[in-house]
Amino acid sequence: WSGREPAVRQYDFDGGALATPILLPTRSGPTALAVSSDGSRVAAGTTLFAWPPPSPDSAVGGIHAKKYEPDDLAFAADNSHLFALVVGKVVVYE
């Protein structure tokens, strides 16, 4: 661990540099993270991102979980649904 806050970052393989952090977790921020099987979408908490993102604040949608944050997230193998574990219940989003 480098002593820096953990973050989800986009890496520029051609240029060899780290891009601006995409997601910076906070103590009250999202704890669940899922990546679609084709790598085109990332879900973090209740926010959905296209991947790779065009900009650091490029959320493309979200899921409704009232005031709760999902405890776990998973995309279906065919990317047709997002499954969220919210307060002990599985919620399915299209």
C-alpha positions, 0 to 999 in steps of 0.5 A: 500500500502506498499510503494514498487513498484507494481509488478506481483509476483509468490507466493509460497503457499507451502513455504509461500514466495514471489518469485522474481518479474516477472513484474516490471512496470515502468512509460513507461512500460506496462499498460495493463495486461490480464490473460487467463481463465485457468491461463496458460498465462499472457499478459503484454503490448506486452509481453506474459508469461507462468504462472507460469513462470519458471524464471523471464525473461521467456517471451514466445512470444509477439504481434506486435503493432508497437511502441505502447503499448496496452491500454487494453488486454483480452484473449478469453474465450477459450484462442484461441485469445488475443484481444488488444486495440491499439490506439483505434482499436481492434487487434486480435492475435492467 
